[in-house]
Amino acid sequence: MLAAEMTALAQGMPGFINSKTFAHTDGERVTVVTFKDIASHTAWKEHPAHRQAQEIGRERLYSEYSIQVGISSHSHSFKLDE
């Protein structure tokens, strides 16, 4: 599966932090990939295998897609101690 291959590729990229995929019963999928900085993200965006996967997606898999890239200005988390 192409998505699994791209996840594995992203995980091996310098600066990779994490990725999460969410799927709805209507077939919509959202994948969030986080890198430590813009340079790491740009390397991912321009990786030849990633570019090829995007092309395959446009030609064979998706009728539409959108990409959002953002920079976090604040982060907060909570974890209940067990």
C-alpha positions as CSV (number, residue, x, y, z in Angstrom):
1,M,0.0,0.0,0.0
2,L,1.3,3.4,-1.0
3,A,0.3,5.1,2.2
4,A,2.3,2.6,4.3
5,E,5.3,3.1,2.1
6,M,5.2,6.9,2.5
7,T,4.7,6.6,6.2
8,A,7.8,4.5,6.5
9,L,9.7,6.9,4.2
10,A,8.7,9.9,6.3
11,Q,9.7,8.1,9.5
12,G,13.2,7.7,8.2
13,M,13.6,11.4,7.2
14,P,15.8,13.6,9.3
15,G,13.6,15.8,11.6
16,F,10.6,13.5,11.5
17,I,8.7,13.8,14.8
18,N,5.5,11.8,14.2
19,S,2.6,11.0,11.9
20,K,-1.0,10.2,12.6
21,T,-3.8,9.1,10.2
22,F,-7.5,9.5,10.7
23,A,-10.1,7.8,8.5
24,H,-13.8,8.4,8.4
25,T,-16.4,5.8,7.3
26,D,-17.2,7.9,4.2
27,G,-13.6,7.2,2.9
28,E,-12.1,10.5,3.8
29,R,-8.5,10.2,5.2
30,V,-6.4,12.8,7.0
31,T,-2.7,12.3,7.7
32,V,-0.8,14.7,9.9
33,V,3.0,14.5,9.6
34,T,5.1,16.6,11.9
35,F,8.7,17.6,11.3
36,K,11.0,19.6,13.7
37,D,11.5,22.5,11.3
38,I,10.8,23.9,7.8
39,A,14.1,22.5,6.4
40,S,13.0,19.0,7.4
41,H,9.6,19.5,5.9
42,T,11.0,20.8,2.7
43,A,13.3,17.8,2.4
44,W,10.2,15.6,2.8
45,K,8.2,17.6,0.3
46,E,10.9,17.4,-2.3
47,H,12.0,13.8,-1.8
48,P,11.8,12.0,-5.2
49,A,9.8,9.0,-3.9
50,H,7.3,11.3,-2.2
51,R,6.9,13.3,-5.4
52,Q,6.3,10.1,-7.3
53,A,3.7,9.0,-4.8
54,Q,1.9,12.3,-5.2
55,E,1.8,11.8,-8.9
56,I,0.4,8.3,-8.5
57,G,-2.2,9.7,-6.1
58,R,-3.3,12.3,-8.6
59,E,-3.4,9.9,-11.5
60,R,-5.0,6.8,-9.9
61,L,-6.2,7.3,-6.3
62,Y,-7.7,10.7,-5.5
63,S,-10.4,12.7,-7.1
64,E,-9.3,15.6,-4.9
65,Y,-7.0,16.4,-2.0
66,S,-5.7,19.4,-0.1
67,I,-2.5,20.1,1.8
68,Q,-2.1,22.5,4.7
69,V,1.3,23.4,6.1
70,G,1.6,25.3,9.4
71,I,4.0,26.4,12.0
72,S,3.0,25.9,15.6
73,S,3.3,29.0,17.8
74,H,2.3,27.3,21.0
75,S,1.9,23.8,22.2
76,H,0.5,22.4,25.4
77,S,-0.2,18.9,26.6
78,F,-1.6,17.1,29.6
79,K,-1.1,13.5,30.8
80,L,-2.8,12.0,33.8
81,D,-0.3,10.2,36.0
82,E,-1.5,6.6,36.5
